[in-house]
Amino acid sequence: MTNENTNIIIIEETEDSPQIILDQDNFLLKISGPSFPEDAYETFQPVIRWINAIKDDVVKLTCEFDFSILSSASNKLMFEVLIKLEDMYQEGKDIVIFWYHDDFDEDMQEEGESFAQTMHVPFKFMPK
């Protein structure tokens, strides 16, 4: 769904795919919910296209990731997204990544920590 009055794309959450919000007006990327779709490439492709489209215009980009489940295929595509964000960060863009996880969900926390150790972009861990 695209809101005609703004530059916001919202892809609704399903049983196996996360909600994705691509807000060009506020330079916000938000992905939340379960991510174990049959075709992870199709799920994450709009995110990668959006990052490519805004990368020259963005000064500061806020990214909020709040996965309840992240399959190995989604993990691989999430890594691609993070590489794009890291490239922007290395070009001098202000990129902030908020990684949300349930207090008791050590797996999701470790998933984010693993990404943070690999990437050269600031992560902020947000227990909920």
C-alpha positions as a LaTeX table, in Angstrom:
\begin{tabular}{lrrr}
\hline
Residue & $x$ (\AA) & $y$ (\AA) & $z$ (\AA) \\
\hline
Met1 & 0.00 & 0.00 & 0.00 \\
Thr2 & 1.27 & 3.47 & $-0.82$ \\
Asn3 & $-0.10$ & 6.61 & 0.75 \\
Glu4 & $-0.75$ & 9.04 & $-2.12$ \\
Asn5 & $-0.13$ & 12.19 & $-0.05$ \\
Thr6 & 3.27 & 11.21 & 1.26 \\
Asn7 & 6.26 & 9.18 & 0.31 \\
Ile8 & 5.39 & 6.27 & 2.57 \\
Ile9 & 5.15 & 2.65 & 1.50 \\
Ile10 & 3.56 & 0.22 & 3.95 \\
Ile11 & 3.64 & $-3.51$ & 3.30 \\
Glu12 & 1.32 & $-5.20$ & 5.75 \\
Glu13 & 2.41 & $-8.05$ & 8.01 \\
Thr14 & 1.19 & $-11.55$ & 7.17 \\
Glu15 & 1.46 & $-14.85$ & 9.03 \\
Asp16 & 5.00 & $-15.35$ & 7.76 \\
Ser17 & 6.14 & $-11.91$ & 6.55 \\
Pro18 & 6.94 & $-8.77$ & 8.52 \\
Gln19 & 5.33 & $-5.37$ & 8.25 \\
Ile20 & 7.63 & $-3.08$ & 6.29 \\
Ile21 & 7.40 & 0.71 & 6.47 \\
Leu22 & 9.49 & 2.74 & 4.04 \\
Asp23 & 9.00 & 6.40 & 4.99 \\
Gln24 & 10.91 & 8.70 & 2.66 \\
Asp25 & 9.49 & 11.86 & 4.29 \\
Asn26 & 11.03 & 11.01 & 7.66 \\
Phe27 & 13.83 & 8.74 & 6.39 \\
Leu28 & 12.58 & 5.81 & 8.44 \\
Leu29 & 12.94 & 2.13 & 7.61 \\
Lys30 & 10.96 & $-0.14$ & 9.89 \\
Ile31 & 10.60 & $-3.91$ & 9.69 \\
Ser32 & 8.67 & $-5.76$ & 12.39 \\
Gly33 & 7.06 & $-9.12$ & 12.98 \\
Pro34 & 7.76 & $-12.64$ & 11.81 \\
Ser35 & 10.02 & $-13.21$ & 8.83 \\
Phe36 & 9.96 & $-16.72$ & 7.45 \\
Pro37 & 8.31 & $-16.19$ & 4.05 \\
Glu38 & 8.43 & $-18.77$ & 1.31 \\
Asp39 & 10.27 & $-16.24$ & $-0.87$ \\
Ala40 & 12.49 & $-14.04$ & 1.32 \\
Tyr41 & 13.96 & $-12.37$ & $-1.77$ \\
Glu42 & 10.51 & $-11.10$ & $-2.78$ \\
Thr43 & 9.85 & $-9.89$ & 0.77 \\
Phe44 & 13.08 & $-7.90$ & 1.11 \\
Gln45 & 13.39 & $-6.66$ & $-2.49$ \\
Pro46 & 11.22 & $-3.53$ & $-1.90$ \\
Val47 & 13.52 & $-2.58$ & 1.00 \\
Ile48 & 16.66 & $-2.93$ & $-1.12$ \\
Arg49 & 15.08 & $-0.98$ & $-4.02$ \\
Trp50 & 13.96 & 1.77 & $-1.60$ \\
Ile51 & 17.43 & 2.10 & $-0.05$ \\
Asn52 & 18.95 & 2.35 & $-3.54$ \\
Ala53 & 16.40 & 5.04 & $-4.47$ \\
Ile54 & 16.93 & 7.26 & $-1.40$ \\
Lys55 & 20.63 & 6.75 & $-0.66$ \\
Asp56 & 21.77 & 9.96 & $-2.37$ \\
Asp57 & 19.11 & 12.14 & $-0.68$ \\
Val58 & 19.29 & 10.85 & 2.87 \\
Val59 & 21.27 & 12.70 & 5.53 \\
Lys60 & 20.04 & 10.67 & 8.49 \\
Leu61 & 18.26 & 7.33 & 8.26 \\
Thr62 & 16.65 & 5.66 & 11.25 \\
Cys63 & 16.20 & 1.91 & 10.99 \\
Glu64 & 14.04 & $-0.05$ & 13.40 \\
Phe65 & 14.15 & $-3.83$ & 13.26 \\
Asp66 & 11.82 & $-5.79$ & 15.51 \\
Phe67 & 11.64 & $-9.40$ & 14.37 \\
Ser68 & 9.75 & $-12.07$ & 16.30 \\
Ile69 & 11.22 & $-14.79$ & 14.03 \\
Leu70 & 13.98 & $-14.52$ & 11.44 \\
Ser71 & 14.48 & $-17.52$ & 9.16 \\
Ser72 & 17.87 & $-18.32$ & 7.67 \\
Ala73 & 16.70 & $-17.09$ & 4.24 \\
Ser74 & 15.45 & $-13.83$ & 5.79 \\
Asn75 & 18.70 & $-13.54$ & 7.72 \\
Lys76 & 20.64 & $-13.70$ & 4.45 \\
Leu77 & 18.51 & $-10.95$ & 2.87 \\
Met78 & 18.67 & $-8.88$ & 6.06 \\
Phe79 & 22.45 & $-9.09$ & 5.75 \\
Glu80 & 22.14 & $-7.63$ & 2.23 \\
Val81 & 20.05 & $-4.77$ & 3.61 \\
Leu82 & 22.64 & $-4.12$ & 6.30 \\
Ile83 & 25.47 & $-4.08$ & 3.74 \\
Lys84 & 23.59 & $-1.33$ & 1.86 \\
Leu85 & 23.19 & 0.60 & 5.13 \\
Glu86 & 26.85 & 0.10 & 5.97 \\
Asp87 & 27.84 & 1.45 & 2.53 \\
Met88 & 25.75 & 4.56 & 3.18 \\
Tyr89 & 27.30 & 4.96 & 6.63 \\
Gln90 & 30.79 & 4.74 & 5.16 \\
Glu91 & 29.81 & 7.45 & 2.66 \\
Gly92 & 29.15 & 9.77 & 5.62 \\
Lys93 & 25.41 & 9.27 & 6.04 \\
Asp94 & 24.05 & 9.22 & 9.59 \\
Ile95 & 22.61 & 5.71 & 9.97 \\
Val96 & 21.20 & 4.48 & 13.26 \\
Ile97 & 19.95 & 0.93 & 13.70 \\
Phe98 & 17.61 & 0.08 & 16.56 \\
Trp99 & 17.43 & $-3.68$ & 17.11 \\
Tyr100 & 14.40 & $-4.54$ & 19.25 \\
His101 & 14.07 & $-7.86$ & 21.01 \\
Asp102 & 11.99 & $-9.31$ & 23.81 \\
Asp103 & 13.90 & $-9.34$ & 27.08 \\
Phe104 & 13.67 & $-13.13$ & 27.21 \\
Asp105 & 14.47 & $-13.74$ & 23.54 \\
Glu106 & 18.20 & $-14.43$ & 23.63 \\
Asp107 & 18.18 & $-15.85$ & 20.09 \\
Met108 & 16.90 & $-12.61$ & 18.55 \\
Gln109 & 19.29 & $-10.56$ & 20.68 \\
Glu110 & 22.21 & $-12.76$ & 19.55 \\
Glu111 & 21.04 & $-12.43$ & 15.95 \\
Gly112 & 21.33 & $-8.66$ & 16.21 \\
Glu113 & 24.65 & $-8.86$ & 18.06 \\
Ser114 & 26.02 & $-11.09$ & 15.31 \\
Phe115 & 25.02 & $-8.51$ & 12.69 \\
Ala116 & 26.50 & $-5.70$ & 14.79 \\
Gln117 & 29.84 & $-7.48$ & 15.10 \\
Thr118 & 30.02 & $-7.98$ & 11.34 \\
Met119 & 28.86 & $-4.52$ & 10.26 \\
His120 & 30.55 & $-1.17$ & 10.69 \\
Val121 & 27.40 & 0.77 & 11.45 \\
Pro122 & 26.02 & 1.73 & 14.89 \\
Phe123 & 23.50 & $-0.63$ & 16.47 \\
Lys124 & 21.41 & 0.19 & 19.53 \\
Phe125 & 19.87 & $-2.79$ & 21.27 \\
Met126 & 16.41 & $-2.17$ & 22.62 \\
Pro127 & 15.02 & $-4.81$ & 24.98 \\
Lys128 & 11.25 & $-4.64$ & 25.34 \\
\hline
\end{tabular}
